[in-house]
Amino acid sequence: MVVAEIYKQADGLTLGFSVDGHAGGGNPGFNIHCAGVSSLSQAAFLCIRDHLKRDFDWDAAHGRLMMRLKTPPDELTESVFQTMIIGLREIEKLAPQFVKVTEKNFLGGDK
């Protein structure tokens, strides 16, 4: 299962996310649910890094992508994150057996 955890501040703005796991079903690299989650999360990561040029902590490994802003979120970062979250929630609706999206209040420290 792919688990996407969205990190939120107390005011509801998004600080970052982590995506872990694989959806299963089908050959590795050819699962449409994994591909959708990967595309959305990588697009958000690249937009915040390359277009918005925000500073963030991140970690990536096979089946994992995590990013967390080092600076407070703003309207632009929130727009990027919300686009990703809306897409992830739609995939979750279509395939709840493969994708789970959760939100977590983030108070600092390591994940």
C-alpha positions in Angstrom: 0.0 0.0 0.0 1.1 3.6 -0.7 0.7 5.8 2.3 0.8 9.6 1.8 1.1 11.6 5.0 0.5 15.3 4.7 2.2 17.5 7.3 0.0 20.5 8.5 0.6 23.4 10.7 -1.9 24.4 13.4 -3.4 27.0 11.1 -4.1 24.3 8.4 -1.4 25.3 6.0 0.7 22.5 4.5 4.4 22.1 5.5 5.2 19.1 3.5 4.5 15.4 2.9 5.9 11.9 2.8 4.9 9.2 0.4 5.9 5.6 1.3 5.3 2.2 -0.1 4.0 0.5 -3.3 0.5 -0.1 -4.4 1.1 -3.7 -5.3 -0.8 -5.4 -8.1 0.8 -5.6 -11.5 4.5 -5.7 -12.4 6.8 -3.3 -10.6 7.1 0.0 -12.5 3.8 -0.5 -14.2 1.2 0.0 -11.5 -1.1 2.9 -12.5 -1.8 3.9 -8.8 1.9 4.1 -7.9 2.5 6.0 -11.1 -0.2 8.5 -10.3 1.0 9.0 -6.7 4.6 9.3 -7.8 3.8 11.8 -10.6 1.8 14.0 -8.3 4.3 14.0 -5.4 7.4 14.5 -7.7 5.7 17.3 -9.5 5.0 19.1 -6.2 8.6 18.5 -5.1 10.0 19.8 -8.4 7.7 22.8 -8.6 8.6 24.0 -5.0 12.3 23.4 -5.7 12.7 24.7 -9.2 9.9 27.2 -9.8 9.2 28.6 -6.3 12.8 28.0 -5.2 11.8 27.3 -1.6 14.2 25.8 1.0 13.2 22.4 2.4 14.4 19.2 4.0 13.9 16.1 1.9 14.7 12.4 1.7 14.2 10.0 -1.2 14.8 6.3 -1.5 13.1 3.5 -3.5 9.4 3.8 -2.7 9.8 6.9 -0.5 9.7 10.7 -1.0 9.6 13.2 1.9 9.8 16.9 1.9 9.2 19.5 4.6 9.5 23.3 4.2 12.2 25.0 6.2 10.4 28.3 5.9 6.7 29.1 6.6 4.3 28.0 3.9 2.6 30.7 1.8 -0.2 31.0 -0.8 2.0 29.7 -3.6 3.3 26.6 -1.7 -0.2 25.9 -0.5 -1.5 26.0 -4.0 1.1 23.4 -5.1 0.5 21.2 -2.1 -3.3 21.4 -2.5 -3.1 20.4 -6.1 -1.1 17.4 -5.1 -3.5 16.5 -2.2 -6.6 16.8 -4.4 -5.0 14.4 -6.9 -3.9 12.0 -4.2 -7.4 12.0 -2.6 -9.0 11.2 -6.0 -6.6 8.2 -6.5 -7.5 7.1 -2.9 -11.2 7.3 -3.8 -10.7 5.0 -6.8 -8.3 2.6 -5.1 -8.6 2.7 -1.3 -7.1 -0.8 -1.2 -3.8 0.6 -2.7 -3.6 4.2 -1.6 -4.2 5.9 1.8 -3.9 9.6 2.4 -3.6 11.0 6.0 -3.0 14.4 7.5 -0.9 15.0 10.6 -0.4 18.1 12.6 3.4 18.7 12.5 4.9 20.3 15.6 8.5 19.9 14.7 11.2 17.3 15.2 12.0 14.4 13.0 9.5 12.3 11.2 
